[in-house]
Amino acid sequence: MSTENSGERSGDTLEDDAVLVVGHGSRRERSNEQVRELATMLEARVEVPVDVAYLELAEPSIPDAIEGLAPT
């Protein structure tokens, strides 16, 4: 992991690290919920923010999710 111009370290992670889990998206809400559950489990393990985005058929879109994760 490169730390050049990436932010300040907090433990072994950078303060602006995040993970975006991207699923295809489904008309079946249960399928979308499974992706969200996976993201919740992952967030507990990696201890950085984890969010979900979908290619189509569900929200949020990838650009919207990235905007939500981006530091302000």
C-alpha positions in Angstrom: 0.0 0.0 0.0 1.4 3.4 -1.0 1.2 6.2 1.5 2.4 9.1 -0.7 -0.1 12.0 -0.5 -2.8 9.6 0.8 -3.5 11.0 4.2 -2.4 10.5 7.8 -1.9 7.0 9.2 -4.2 5.8 12.0 -2.8 2.4 13.1 -2.3 0.3 10.0 -4.8 2.1 7.8 -5.1 5.5 6.4 -7.8 7.8 7.6 -9.2 8.1 4.1 -9.2 4.3 3.2 -12.5 2.8 2.2 -13.8 -0.3 0.4 -16.5 -0.3 -2.2 -18.2 -3.6 -2.8 -19.8 -3.6 -6.2 -22.6 -6.0 -7.1 -24.5 -6.4 -10.3 -27.8 -5.5 -8.8 -31.0 -7.4 -8.9 -34.8 -7.0 -9.1 -34.9 -9.4 -6.2 -34.4 -7.2 -3.1 -33.1 -10.2 -1.1 -30.2 -10.5 -3.5 -29.3 -6.9 -3.0 -29.6 -7.3 0.7 -27.1 -10.2 0.6 -24.5 -7.8 -0.9 -25.2 -5.3 1.9 -24.8 -8.0 4.5 -21.4 -9.0 3.0 -20.3 -5.4 3.2 -21.3 -5.2 6.8 -19.3 -8.3 7.6 -16.3 -7.1 5.7 -16.4 -3.7 7.4 -16.2 -5.5 10.8 -13.1 -7.3 9.6 -11.1 -4.6 7.9 -12.1 -1.8 10.2 -12.4 0.8 7.5 -15.7 2.2 5.9 -17.3 -0.3 3.5 -20.1 0.7 1.2 -22.1 -1.0 -1.6 -22.8 0.0 -5.1 -24.6 -1.7 -8.0 -24.0 -1.8 -11.7 -27.7 -1.7 -12.5 -31.2 -2.5 -11.2 -30.4 -1.2 -7.6 -29.2 1.8 -5.9 -26.8 3.4 -5.2 -24.8 3.6 -8.4 -21.1 3.4 -8.4 -20.5 7.1 -8.8 -23.0 7.9 -6.0 -21.4 5.4 -3.6 -17.9 6.8 -4.4 -19.1 10.3 -3.6 -20.5 9.1 -0.3 -17.2 7.5 0.7 -15.0 10.3 -0.5 -13.5 12.4 2.3 -14.8 15.9 2.5 
